[in-house]
Amino acid sequence: MSFNTFGRVFRFTSWGESHGPALGAVVDGCPPGIALSEVDIQPFLDKRRPGTSKFTTQRQEPDQVRILSGVFEGRTTGTPISLMIENVDQRSKDYGDVAKAYRPGHADFTYDAKYGFRDYRGGGRSSARETAARVAAGAVARAVIPEVEITAYVSEIGGDRINPDNFEFAQIDQNPFFCPDEAAAKRWEKLVDDARKSGSSLGAVVECVANGVPAGWGAPVYAKLDSELAAAMMSINAVKGVEIGAGFDAARLSGEENADRMRPAIAGSNHPEFLANNAGGIAGGISTGQPVICRVAFKPTSSILTPVETITRSGEATEIVTKGRHDPCVGIRGAPVVEAMMALVLADQKLLHRAQCG
């Protein structure tokens, strides 16, 4: 299987399967001399970790990360950083039926069509378990961009959106949904629990904001910051759509409505004042100095207990019920993954900018 590496200067390669002995990432291109330890990485993995509430999969994984290389006496050496996370709570026996038939919406059929072989235990490389490696690598990326603050939150579950007037930053870490709207989080408790009890699943939208990105990161044409972000987010399991700034709503605005009007820099600032941010902090593929904003749409989890029509590996009609422990809304734990991919893109773009412009 090719294409397991993401990035240009700051790169990471993820490895491992959902039900293998371990998974992890190798981070290459990290500058030397940056303070880094497991303690710096673990909090981000804890946010993504399964089994933290009844609204996520009940697979119990501590997701303890180990740094195997690339760090000496608490600082990066400039050599590849190898990160490992052990799998300790696999239940491969739950996937006996998946070995015989394909789960609609999952990668079972396409992996078989491409490779003629697949790891049906939890989906192998197609499992959302792979995103733990991304979060670990993303924590290293954050150390490269200390000037940037990245926050992702769930803004919609099952079509029920937050009220922007109720937005409270402090609420994001106060509920199991990474939700900034306390009232919406209360509603989502019943919404997600009802889906879980009925053997179904729900989709979600995650919004991510990066503050502190200076003007100038990104490149015209083929390394645009927004195209890199779109590719990064679309590579996440279950993601089916990405918007930058106003996104599709920009197509419904007039030119004067969509324009991010500019005024001269205010006293003490070297940058112009913007009166809007429909561009999501990116113009011409290059950051403007405004917050970089994207929204990511997660489809409902494909592994559900509701019977659905499918075919066997030999092409016969059948139905499948996916047993095991699965997220009733995979987008909830997607928030830390979106943060990680934002960090990985921005760290790469910072180093690319430094390489060309000093």
TIDRENDREN-978486 format. One record per residue (C-alpha): residue in one letter; residue number from 1; x, y, z. Coordinates in pm, 1 decimal. Layout:
// TIDRENDREN-978486
A / NUM / X / Y / Z
...
***
This chain:
// TIDRENDREN-978486
M / 1 / 0.0 / 0.0 / 0.0
S / 2 / 151.2 / 332.0 / -111.4
F / 3 / 82.7 / 690.5 / -3.4
N / 4 / 101.6 / 665.9 / 372.9
T / 5 / 302.0 / 989.0 / 402.9
F / 6 / 171.0 / 1345.0 / 429.2
G / 7 / 362.0 / 1673.7 / 402.1
R / 8 / 648.6 / 1825.0 / 205.6
V / 9 / 918.6 / 1953.1 / 444.7
F / 10 / 750.4 / 1854.8 / 772.5
R / 11 / 628.3 / 1503.9 / 691.6
F / 12 / 477.7 / 1213.9 / 877.8
T / 13 / 415.1 / 852.6 / 783.4
S / 14 / 149.7 / 661.7 / 975.8
W / 15 / 173.0 / 285.5 / 1018.2
G / 16 / -23.0 / 3.7 / 1181.3
E / 17 / -373.6 / -139.9 / 1175.9
S / 18 / -679.7 / -122.6 / 1396.2
H / 19 / -630.1 / -471.0 / 1541.5
G / 20 / -253.9 / -509.1 / 1509.4
P / 21 / -21.0 / -501.8 / 1810.4
A / 22 / 47.4 / -128.2 / 1773.4
L / 23 / 22.4 / 172.1 / 1545.4
G / 24 / 210.0 / 497.0 / 1520.2
A / 25 / 385.1 / 754.6 / 1309.6
V / 26 / 731.6 / 853.0 / 1194.7
V / 27 / 773.0 / 1231.3 / 1182.1
D / 28 / 1049.7 / 1356.7 / 953.3
G / 29 / 1168.8 / 1710.5 / 887.3
C / 30 / 1115.5 / 1839.4 / 1239.9
P / 31 / 1373.4 / 2110.6 / 1320.9
P / 32 / 1627.0 / 2025.9 / 1594.5
G / 33 / 1632.6 / 2175.2 / 1941.4
I / 34 / 1257.8 / 2182.4 / 2005.5
A / 35 / 1146.7 / 2076.2 / 2352.6
L / 36 / 943.7 / 1755.1 / 2323.1
S / 37 / 842.8 / 1463.8 / 2544.9
E / 38 / 555.3 / 1217.7 / 2581.1
V / 39 / 396.9 / 1462.7 / 2825.1
D / 40 / 362.2 / 1715.3 / 2541.7
I / 41 / 185.2 / 1463.5 / 2317.1
Q / 42 / -37.4 / 1270.2 / 2558.3
P / 43 / -301.7 / 1539.5 / 2631.5
F / 44 / -402.3 / 1550.3 / 2265.0
L / 45 / -430.4 / 1171.1 / 2246.8
D / 46 / -640.8 / 1174.8 / 2562.3
K / 47 / -891.4 / 1402.9 / 2389.1
R / 48 / -926.8 / 1156.5 / 2099.3
R / 49 / -910.1 / 841.4 / 2314.5
P / 50 / -1205.8 / 599.3 / 2287.3
G / 51 / -1426.2 / 491.1 / 2575.1
T / 52 / -1438.0 / 827.8 / 2751.9
S / 53 / -1821.0 / 850.6 / 2746.8
K / 54 / -2126.4 / 652.9 / 2639.2
F / 55 / -2141.0 / 867.5 / 2325.7
T / 56 / -1826.3 / 710.6 / 2176.6
T / 57 / -1700.9 / 357.7 / 2110.9
Q / 58 / -1652.9 / 157.1 / 2429.6
R / 59 / -1322.4 / 12.7 / 2313.5
Q / 60 / -1087.1 / 77.4 / 2607.2
E / 61 / -753.2 / 200.3 / 2477.9
P / 62 / -519.2 / 402.9 / 2701.8
D / 63 / -342.6 / 534.2 / 2390.1
Q / 64 / -17.5 / 585.4 / 2577.3
V / 65 / 243.3 / 719.3 / 2336.9
R / 66 / 612.2 / 625.4 / 2338.3
I / 67 / 883.8 / 825.4 / 2165.3
L / 68 / 1130.1 / 572.1 / 2023.3
S / 69 / 1370.6 / 802.1 / 1839.6
G / 70 / 1448.7 / 1157.9 / 1737.7
V / 71 / 1454.7 / 1308.0 / 2087.8
F / 72 / 1754.9 / 1333.9 / 2318.4
E / 73 / 1759.7 / 1495.4 / 2662.1
G / 74 / 1413.1 / 1639.0 / 2603.3
R / 75 / 1483.1 / 1804.9 / 2267.5
T / 76 / 1437.8 / 1704.2 / 1905.0
T / 77 / 1759.5 / 1608.4 / 1727.1
G / 78 / 1644.8 / 1677.8 / 1370.3
T / 79 / 1632.5 / 1305.0 / 1292.6
P / 80 / 1312.6 / 1102.5 / 1237.2
I / 81 / 1083.6 / 1095.3 / 1542.1
S / 82 / 921.9 / 753.9 / 1582.8
L / 83 / 599.9 / 742.0 / 1785.6
M / 84 / 430.2 / 420.7 / 1897.0
I / 85 / 86.3 / 356.1 / 2049.7
E / 86 / 2.5 / 2.1 / 2155.4
N / 87 / -336.9 / -159.3 / 2088.2
V / 88 / -450.6 / -336.8 / 2403.2
D / 89 / -827.3 / -392.3 / 2366.3
Q / 90 / -884.5 / -556.5 / 2027.9
R / 91 / -1183.0 / -790.5 / 1981.3
S / 92 / -1122.8 / -934.3 / 1637.2
K / 93 / -1390.0 / -1202.4 / 1686.9
D / 94 / -1655.2 / -931.2 / 1643.8
Y / 95 / -1567.1 / -909.0 / 1273.6
G / 96 / -1643.4 / -1263.3 / 1156.7
D / 97 / -1938.3 / -1149.9 / 942.7
V / 98 / -1735.3 / -865.3 / 790.6
A / 99 / -1489.4 / -1122.4 / 658.2
K / 100 / -1769.9 / -1270.1 / 445.8
A / 101 / -1963.6 / -960.5 / 335.4
Y / 102 / -1899.9 / -590.9 / 274.5
R / 103 / -2018.8 / -308.8 / 499.1
P / 104 / -2189.8 / -47.0 / 277.7
G / 105 / -2022.0 / 290.9 / 317.9
H / 106 / -1700.4 / 140.7 / 451.2
A / 107 / -1384.0 / 62.0 / 254.0
D / 108 / -1438.4 / -314.6 / 255.4
F / 109 / -1538.8 / -347.6 / -110.3
T / 110 / -1292.4 / -93.0 / -249.1
Y / 111 / -993.9 / -240.0 / -61.1
D / 112 / -1084.3 / -582.9 / -196.9
A / 113 / -1130.1 / -441.5 / -547.9
K / 114 / -787.9 / -273.9 / -538.1
Y / 115 / -571.3 / -522.8 / -350.1
G / 116 / -762.5 / -851.2 / -373.3
F / 117 / -701.6 / -883.0 / -0.9
R / 118 / -801.8 / -689.0 / 310.3
D / 119 / -769.4 / -688.9 / 686.8
Y / 120 / -1135.3 / -715.6 / 789.2
R / 121 / -1058.8 / -678.9 / 1163.9
G / 122 / -1198.7 / -334.1 / 1225.2
G / 123 / -1108.3 / -231.5 / 872.6
G / 124 / -731.0 / -242.9 / 916.3
R / 125 / -582.6 / 75.6 / 768.2
S / 126 / -929.3 / 211.7 / 682.5
S / 127 / -1027.4 / 218.2 / 1050.1
A / 128 / -1056.6 / 549.9 / 1234.0
R / 129 / -810.6 / 393.8 / 1478.2
E / 130 / -539.8 / 515.9 / 1237.9
T / 131 / -618.9 / 874.3 / 1339.1
A / 132 / -446.1 / 822.9 / 1674.6
A / 133 / -117.4 / 832.3 / 1482.6
R / 134 / -220.2 / 1160.4 / 1321.1
V / 135 / -298.2 / 1316.4 / 1658.2
A / 136 / 42.0 / 1212.2 / 1793.7
A / 137 / 217.5 / 1356.3 / 1488.3
G / 138 / 2.3 / 1669.3 / 1514.4
A / 139 / 125.4 / 1724.9 / 1869.6
V / 140 / 482.1 / 1734.4 / 1736.5
A / 141 / 368.8 / 1981.3 / 1468.6
R / 142 / 225.4 / 2211.1 / 1735.8
A / 143 / 569.2 / 2233.2 / 1892.7
V / 144 / 697.5 / 2371.1 / 1560.7
I / 145 / 432.1 / 2646.1 / 1551.1
P / 146 / 409.0 / 2776.9 / 1909.1
E / 147 / 283.7 / 3111.5 / 1776.2
V / 148 / -39.8 / 2946.1 / 1655.2
E / 149 / -337.3 / 2842.4 / 1869.7
I / 150 / -564.4 / 2579.4 / 1715.9
T / 151 / -915.2 / 2497.5 / 1838.4
A / 152 / -1170.2 / 2260.5 / 1684.7
Y / 153 / -1525.9 / 2211.4 / 1801.8
V / 154 / -1837.0 / 2027.2 / 1686.7
S / 155 / -2089.5 / 2270.5 / 1542.3
E / 156 / -2354.1 / 2027.3 / 1420.4
I / 157 / -2470.4 / 1671.3 / 1487.9
G / 158 / -2743.6 / 1497.8 / 1292.1
G / 159 / -2853.2 / 1827.6 / 1136.9
D / 160 / -2888.8 / 2002.4 / 1474.9
R / 161 / -2661.8 / 2309.5 / 1476.2
I / 162 / -2525.0 / 2521.8 / 1757.0
N / 163 / -2653.5 / 2876.0 / 1806.9
P / 164 / -2362.3 / 3115.8 / 1737.3
D / 165 / -2510.0 / 3356.0 / 1993.2
N / 166 / -2455.2 / 3088.5 / 2260.7
F / 167 / -2088.3 / 3032.1 / 2172.9
E / 168 / -1871.7 / 2993.4 / 2484.7
F / 169 / -1510.5 / 2893.4 / 2434.3
A / 170 / -1484.4 / 2747.2 / 2784.7
Q / 171 / -1769.2 / 2503.6 / 2709.8
I / 172 / -1569.8 / 2311.2 / 2447.5
D / 173 / -1381.8 / 2105.7 / 2706.7
Q / 174 / -1674.4 / 2085.4 / 2948.2
N / 175 / -1886.0 / 1827.6 / 2761.2
P / 176 / -1821.8 / 1504.0 / 2566.8
F / 177 / -1911.1 / 1663.6 / 2231.7
F / 178 / -1645.2 / 1939.1 / 2213.6
C / 179 / -1945.1 / 2170.1 / 2183.0
P / 180 / -1925.1 / 2546.0 / 2253.7
D / 181 / -2302.6 / 2575.7 / 2299.9
E / 182 / -2419.5 / 2433.9 / 2633.8
A / 183 / -2782.2 / 2409.6 / 2521.4
A / 184 / -2688.8 / 2222.4 / 2203.4
A / 185 / -2470.9 / 1980.6 / 2401.8
K / 186 / -2771.6 / 1896.4 / 2619.4
R / 187 / -2984.0 / 1828.5 / 2312.2
W / 188 / -2712.4 / 1614.6 / 2158.5
E / 189 / -2703.3 / 1384.5 / 2460.6
K / 190 / -3046.0 / 1248.4 / 2370.8
L / 191 / -2987.3 / 1269.2 / 1996.1
V / 192 / -2670.9 / 1058.9 / 2001.2
D / 193 / -2794.7 / 822.6 / 2271.0
D / 194 / -3113.4 / 751.4 / 2073.5
A / 195 / -2905.2 / 672.8 / 1763.5
R / 196 / -2679.3 / 444.3 / 1967.4
K / 197 / -2971.1 / 255.7 / 2124.5
S / 198 / -3141.9 / 210.4 / 1788.0
G / 199 / -2825.6 / 66.4 / 1633.6
S / 200 / -2782.0 / 361.5 / 1399.3
S / 201 / -2535.7 / 653.2 / 1367.2
L / 202 / -2523.0 / 1026.4 / 1294.2
G / 203 / -2304.3 / 1264.0 / 1096.7
A / 204 / -2142.2 / 1581.5 / 1228.0
V / 205 / -1968.5 / 1902.9 / 1127.2
V / 206 / -1643.2 / 2009.3 / 1293.9
E / 207 / -1517.4 / 2367.5 / 1271.8
C / 208 / -1151.3 / 2450.9 / 1325.3
V / 209 / -992.2 / 2791.3 / 1387.2
A / 210 / -619.1 / 2865.2 / 1388.9
N / 211 / -530.4 / 3198.3 / 1548.5
G / 212 / -186.6 / 3355.8 / 1520.4
V / 213 / -101.3 / 3241.5 / 1168.3
P / 214 / 110.8 / 3525.2 / 1024.2
A / 215 / 55.3 / 3666.3 / 677.5
G / 216 / 261.1 / 3493.9 / 408.8
W / 217 / 233.5 / 3119.6 / 473.2
G / 218 / 130.7 / 2913.6 / 172.1
A / 219 / 221.3 / 2936.7 / -193.7
P / 220 / 41.2 / 3022.6 / -519.4
V / 221 / -94.4 / 2764.3 / -762.0
Y / 222 / -0.2 / 2411.6 / -645.2
A / 223 / 84.8 / 2450.8 / -276.0
K / 224 / -197.4 / 2679.9 / -173.6
L / 225 / -262.7 / 2681.2 / 197.7
D / 226 / -632.4 / 2617.3 / 141.6
S / 227 / -571.4 / 2331.4 / -104.3
E / 228 / -327.7 / 2170.4 / 140.2
L / 229 / -585.9 / 2204.6 / 419.0
A / 230 / -858.3 / 2056.9 / 199.7
A / 231 / -638.9 / 1758.0 / 112.0
A / 232 / -544.1 / 1708.7 / 475.9
M / 233 / -902.2 / 1715.7 / 600.7
M / 234 / -1036.1 / 1498.0 / 319.7
S / 235 / -776.0 / 1234.7 / 409.9
I / 236 / -942.6 / 1183.8 / 750.1
N / 237 / -1163.7 / 875.6 / 774.4
A / 238 / -1536.2 / 948.8 / 715.0
V / 239 / -1482.4 / 1307.0 / 592.7
K / 240 / -1693.7 / 1392.2 / 286.8
G / 241 / -1671.1 / 1769.8 / 263.9
V / 242 / -1445.1 / 2066.2 / 350.8
E / 243 / -1518.6 / 2438.8 / 347.4
I / 244 / -1269.9 / 2723.5 / 390.3
G / 245 / -1406.7 / 3047.4 / 536.7
A / 246 / -1754.5 / 3119.1 / 400.1
G / 247 / -1720.4 / 2807.5 / 184.3
F / 248 / -2029.3 / 2729.3 / -22.5
D / 249 / -2206.1 / 3033.4 / 120.8
A / 250 / -1958.9 / 3249.1 / -72.4
A / 251 / -2133.4 / 3137.7 / -391.2
R / 252 / -2452.5 / 3299.5 / -259.3
L / 253 / -2293.9 / 3639.9 / -187.8
S / 254 / -2236.8 / 3938.4 / -412.6
G / 255 / -1885.2 / 4061.4 / -476.0
E / 256 / -1915.7 / 4347.5 / -231.4
E / 257 / -2067.7 / 4119.8 / 34.7
N / 258 / -1793.7 / 3860.4 / -2.2
A / 259 / -1505.0 / 4110.3 / -5.0
D / 260 / -1299.5 / 4116.2 / 314.6
R / 261 / -1273.1 / 4494.5 / 329.6
M / 262 / -943.1 / 4636.0 / 450.7
R / 263 / -842.7 / 4944.6 / 644.6
P / 264 / -498.9 / 5081.5 / 735.4
A / 265 / -320.8 / 4917.1 / 1025.2
I / 266 / -423.6 / 5042.5 / 1365.9
A / 267 / -161.2 / 5190.1 / 1597.2
G / 268 / 92.0 / 4931.7 / 1711.5
S / 269 / 13.0 / 4683.6 / 1432.3
N / 270 / 206.2 / 4606.3 / 1115.6
H / 271 / -91.9 / 4450.2 / 940.9
P / 272 / -405.2 / 4598.8 / 785.1
E / 273 / -736.0 / 4576.9 / 964.7
F / 274 / -988.2 / 4343.3 / 800.6
L / 275 / -1360.5 / 4404.0 / 843.4
A / 276 / -1462.1 / 4046.3 / 753.2
N / 277 / -1308.6 / 3703.3 / 703.5
N / 278 / -1511.1 / 3532.9 / 432.3
A / 279 / -1185.5 / 3405.2 / 283.6
G / 280 / -1108.8 / 3207.5 / 599.7
G / 281 / -773.6 / 3375.8 / 647.5
I / 282 / -640.3 / 3272.6 / 306.0
A / 283 / -620.2 / 3473.3 / -18.6
G / 284 / -449.4 / 3346.4 / -333.3
G / 285 / -341.9 / 3039.0 / -139.8
I / 286 / -145.9 / 3250.9 / 112.1
S / 287 / -240.9 / 3336.9 / 470.5
T / 288 / -362.2 / 3692.3 / 533.6
G / 289 / -282.1 / 3708.0 / 904.5
Q / 290 / -647.8 / 3658.4 / 997.4
P / 291 / -771.8 / 3341.1 / 1170.4
V / 292 / -756.6 / 3041.0 / 937.8
I / 293 / -1100.7 / 2879.1 / 945.4
C / 294 / -1230.1 / 2553.7 / 797.3
R / 295 / -1533.2 / 2331.0 / 841.6
V / 296 / -1524.5 / 1955.1 / 797.7
A / 297 / -1825.7 / 1729.8 / 733.6
F / 298 / -1817.5 / 1375.1 / 877.3
K / 299 / -2059.3 / 1116.0 / 744.3
P / 300 / -2245.0 / 880.5 / 983.2
T / 301 / -2042.7 / 582.3 / 1103.3
S / 302 / -2071.6 / 296.9 / 851.9
S / 303 / -2048.1 / 17.7 / 1111.3
I / 304 / -2402.2 / -4.7 / 1255.3
L / 305 / -2628.8 / -262.0 / 1416.4
T / 306 / -2918.2 / -186.8 / 1181.1
P / 307 / -2937.8 / -452.9 / 906.0
V / 308 / -2845.7 / -313.7 / 561.5
E / 309 / -2843.2 / -473.8 / 219.4
T / 310 / -2505.0 / -573.7 / 80.8
I / 311 / -2325.8 / -850.9 / -105.8
T / 312 / -2085.5 / -1124.4 / -4.6
R / 313 / -1728.9 / -1145.9 / -138.1
S / 314 / -1860.3 / -1389.9 / -398.5
G / 315 / -2126.4 / -1138.3 / -513.8
E / 316 / -2437.5 / -1288.2 / -354.9
A / 317 / -2710.3 / -1069.1 / -203.9
T / 318 / -2727.5 / -1062.8 / 174.9
E / 319 / -2771.9 / -833.4 / 476.3
I / 320 / -2511.2 / -733.1 / 728.0
V / 321 / -2518.9 / -621.7 / 1090.1
T / 322 / -2185.2 / -493.0 / 1217.1
K / 323 / -2118.3 / -617.0 / 1567.0
G / 324 / -1851.4 / -473.0 / 1792.1
R / 325 / -1786.8 / -134.8 / 1952.3
H / 326 / -1832.0 / 165.2 / 1727.0
D / 327 / -1888.5 / 538.6 / 1757.1
P / 328 / -2253.4 / 635.7 / 1709.6
C / 329 / -2114.1 / 966.3 / 1578.4
V / 330 / -1754.1 / 943.5 / 1457.5
G / 331 / -1741.8 / 1320.3 / 1407.4
I / 332 / -1728.0 / 1378.5 / 1784.2
R / 333 / -1379.7 / 1230.0 / 1819.4
G / 334 / -1297.4 / 1383.5 / 1485.5
A / 335 / -1243.7 / 1723.5 / 1646.7
P / 336 / -893.1 / 1642.4 / 1786.1
V / 337 / -803.5 / 1484.1 / 1452.1
V / 338 / -903.6 / 1798.2 / 1261.4
E / 339 / -687.7 / 2002.5 / 1500.0
A / 340 / -394.8 / 1768.4 / 1433.7
M / 341 / -424.1 / 1793.8 / 1055.9
M / 342 / -446.8 / 2173.1 / 1079.2
A / 343 / -125.0 / 2173.8 / 1286.3
L / 344 / 53.2 / 1940.3 / 1042.9
V / 345 / -33.4 / 2159.4 / 744.4
L / 346 / 65.0 / 2483.1 / 919.4
A / 347 / 396.7 / 2342.3 / 1045.9
D / 348 / 479.2 / 2227.2 / 692.5
Q / 349 / 383.7 / 2563.4 / 544.4
K / 350 / 588.3 / 2752.7 / 803.0
L / 351 / 900.3 / 2556.5 / 711.3
L / 352 / 829.7 / 2591.9 / 338.2
H / 353 / 794.5 / 2967.7 / 383.6
R / 354 / 1117.5 / 2984.7 / 581.4
A / 355 / 1300.0 / 2781.4 / 315.3
Q / 356 / 1203.0 / 3022.1 / 37.2
C / 357 / 1175.3 / 3358.7 / 210.3
G / 358 / 1411.3 / 3323.3 / 507.0
***
